[in-house]
Amino acid sequence: MSERRIRGTRKKKDPNAPKRSLSAYMFFANEQRDVVRAENPGIAFGQIGKLLGEKWKALDAAGKVPYEAKAEEDKKRYELEKLEYQKTLA
């Protein structure tokens, strides 16, 4: 007989906690998702992600710069919000 593992309960995430920052790829994907859907009507959900990944890989360094800048800004926003949030907990 195999032993049963007892799963611990995970702490609930605080709804007031700041949202994590998005990566450069996520900014790209959010912007391009509707374009991919329009180019490929009736495409499956999983296929959208594959096409977005291929487009991201095909994008040259210069094409990624605007998305990387957005990601850097969002990272700074998250760090500031996290500091403010941690002050409220203390």
C-alpha contacts under 8 A as a table, 3 or more apart, distances in Angstrom:
res1	aa1	res2	aa2	distance
13	K	17	A	7.63
14	D	17	A	5.38
17	A	82	K	7.55
17	A	85	Y	6.63
18	P	78	Y	6.74
18	P	81	E	6.03
18	P	82	K	6.13
18	P	85	Y	7.30
19	K	78	Y	6.99
20	R	75	K	7.97
20	R	78	Y	6.18
21	S	71	A	7.18
21	S	74	D	5.35
21	S	75	K	5.11
21	S	77	R	7.70
21	S	78	Y	5.73
22	L	26	M	5.93
22	L	27	F	6.81
22	L	71	A	5.96
22	L	74	D	6.62
22	L	75	K	7.40
23	S	26	M	5.18
23	S	27	F	6.57
23	S	68	E	7.59
23	S	71	A	5.29
24	A	27	F	5.26
24	A	28	F	6.33
24	A	64	K	7.61
24	A	67	Y	4.77
24	A	68	E	4.76
24	A	69	A	7.77
24	A	70	K	6.90
24	A	71	A	5.00
25	Y	28	F	4.98
25	Y	29	A	6.01
25	Y	56	W	7.10
25	Y	67	Y	7.17
26	M	29	A	4.92
26	M	30	N	5.98
27	F	30	N	5.26
27	F	31	E	6.28
27	F	67	Y	5.99
27	F	70	K	7.37
27	F	71	A	7.29
28	F	31	E	5.22
28	F	32	Q	6.06
28	F	56	W	7.59
28	F	67	Y	6.20
29	A	32	Q	5.11
29	A	33	R	5.58
29	A	52	L	6.23
30	N	33	R	5.57
30	N	34	D	7.98
31	E	34	D	7.20
31	E	35	V	7.96
32	Q	35	V	5.15
32	Q	36	V	6.26
32	Q	52	L	7.37
33	R	36	V	5.23
33	R	37	R	6.28
33	R	48	I	7.31
33	R	52	L	7.23
34	D	37	R	5.03
34	D	38	A	6.10
35	V	38	A	5.11
35	V	39	E	6.19
36	V	39	E	5.13
36	V	40	N	6.08
36	V	48	I	6.84
36	V	51	L	7.46
36	V	52	L	7.48
37	R	40	N	5.11
37	R	41	P	5.72
37	R	42	G	7.74
37	R	43	I	6.94
37	R	48	I	7.24
38	A	41	P	5.79
40	N	43	I	5.72
43	I	47	Q	6.48
43	I	48	I	6.84
44	A	47	Q	5.28
44	A	48	I	6.61
45	F	48	I	5.40
45	F	49	G	7.09
46	G	49	G	5.44
46	G	50	K	6.61
47	Q	50	K	4.98
47	Q	51	L	6.19
48	I	51	L	5.23
48	I	52	L	6.14
49	G	52	L	5.06
49	G	53	G	6.08
50	K	53	G	5.09
50	K	54	E	6.25
51	L	54	E	5.06
51	L	55	K	6.17
52	L	55	K	5.08
52	L	56	W	6.12
53	G	56	W	5.06
53	G	57	K	6.19
54	E	57	K	5.14
54	E	58	A	6.14
55	K	58	A	5.07
55	K	59	L	6.19
56	W	59	L	5.19
57	K	60	D	7.84
59	L	63	G	5.77
59	L	64	K	6.64
60	D	63	G	5.27
60	D	64	K	6.53
61	A	64	K	5.17
61	A	65	V	6.48
62	A	65	V	5.36
63	G	66	P	7.01
64	K	67	Y	5.45
64	K	68	E	6.14
65	V	68	E	5.08
65	V	69	A	6.13
66	P	69	A	5.10
66	P	70	K	6.34
67	Y	70	K	5.07
67	Y	71	A	6.16
68	E	71	A	4.95
68	E	72	E	6.14
69	A	72	E	5.09
69	A	73	E	6.27
70	K	73	E	5.13
70	K	74	D	6.13
71	A	74	D	5.03
71	A	75	K	6.06
72	E	75	K	5.02
72	E	76	K	6.35
73	E	76	K	5.19
73	E	77	R	6.28
74	D	77	R	4.93
74	D	78	Y	6.14
75	K	78	Y	5.08
75	K	79	E	6.20
76	K	79	E	5.11
76	K	80	L	6.23
77	R	80	L	5.27
77	R	81	E	6.15
78	Y	81	E	5.09
78	Y	82	K	5.88
79	E	82	K	5.04
79	E	83	L	6.24
80	L	83	L	5.21
80	L	84	E	6.33
81	E	84	E	5.09
81	E	85	Y	6.02
82	K	85	Y	4.98
82	K	86	Q	6.07
83	L	86	Q	5.14
83	L	87	K	6.28
84	E	87	K	5.17
84	E	88	T	6.57
85	Y	88	T	5.22
85	Y	89	L	6.61
86	Q	89	L	5.11
86	Q	90	A	6.47
87	K	90	A	5.32
